[in-house]
Amino acid sequence: MPITKEHLEFHVPDMGSGWHTPAGYPAGIEQKILAGALDEANKRGHRTRLLRFQPGEFTTAPFVHDYWEEVWLVSGDLIVGNDAEGRGGEAFAKAAYACRPPGAYHGPFKSETGCVLLEIHYYDETPQ
């Protein structure tokens, strides 16, 4: 049985609470789940989240996961492809977008000024 997202009408999320650091991320990068749930153990579900970087925060290694990911850079700057010390990479400003299939390597990531990303994660639930 697929996991469904809840019905949510327009509202203003509380941006002052509900943030936490996802596993494997440094403390200056936090997520806030807006809707849904992603069951990575059973490879099913859908999740919409905000991911925010504090200024100067960065990840040090590429990511790869087994679900689809769509990302919209809502605000701030995002540098893609920095090295393990946070140097280098390609800079993007707000309104940048990515759509990644399962198994795509991406990152590492850094933000000089801080940023907020809107991310949608989902498994392809079509029968094999």
N, C-alpha and C positions, 0 to 999 in steps of 0.2 A: 504494500500500500504506500503510495507516495506521500511525502511530507508536504503539507500545503502551508502557504503563508496566511497570516491572519488578515482580515479585512480592516484596513485603516483608512479613514477619511482624512482630508487635509487637517493637519494640526501642526503645532510648533513643538518639535522635540525639545526636551530639557537638555541644553548643551552644557550645563554646568555639572551634570552628574551622569553616572552610568558608564564612564570610560574605564577601561582596564587594558593592561599590556598583554597582547596575545603571546602565547608560548613561542619562544624562539626569537622574540623581538627585544631590542634594548628598551629600557624604562621610559625614554623620551618619545616613544611611539605607542599610541593607544588606539583602541577601537571602541566603537559604540554600535551595538547591534540595533538596527532600526526595525527589522522584520525578519521572520523566518528562523530556520535552524538548519545547519549543515551537519549531517551525520557522516563524518569522514570514515568511521569504522565500517559502516554498512554501505558507504558510497551512494548516498541519496540525500535529497533535500535541496533547499534554496535559502540563501541568506543575503540580505542587503545590510551593509554596514558603512559607517564612516570610519576612516583611518586617518589619524592626524599625527604629523611629525612636529615636534618642537624645533625651533630654529637650531640648525647645526647638527641635528640627529641624522644618523645613517645606519644602514645595514652593511654587512661585510661580505656576504656571499650571495650568489644567485638563489632564487627560489624555484621550485618545481612542485606542482601538485596535480592531483588526478581529477580535478573538476574544472569547468569553464570559469573564466573570470573576465568581467567587464569592469573597467576603471575609468572614472571621469575625474580629472583634476579640477576641483571646485574653486579652490583659492590657493594662493601662494605659489611657490616654485617647487619643481621636482627635478632632480638630476638622476638620470638613468645610466647605470654602467660604471659607477665609481669603483675605485679599488678598495682593498680592505682597510686603508687608512682614510677613506673618504675623499680621495683626490680623483679628478678627471670625471668623465662621463658627459652625457648630452643633457643640456638644460631645457626644460619646458616650463611655460607659464600657464596660468589657468586656462581652462577650456581644452586641454589636451585629452585624448581618449585612447584606450587600448582595449582590445578584445583578444583573449588568449585561450587556445584550446587546452585540454588536459595534456600534460607532459611538456609544455613549453617552458624552457628556462627563461627567467627574466630577473632583472636587477643586477647587482645591488642598487639601492636607492638612497638618496640623500636629499635634504631640503636645507638651503641656506637660511631662508627667512621663516620657515615653517609652512606647512600646507595642510589642506584637508582634501581627502579623496573620497569619492562615493564609489563603493565597490559592490558588485553583484556577483555572487558565487553560486554555481549550480552544477549538478550532475546531469548528464544526458540520460534520461530515464526511459528511452525507447527500448523495447524488448530486443534482445540480441538474437 
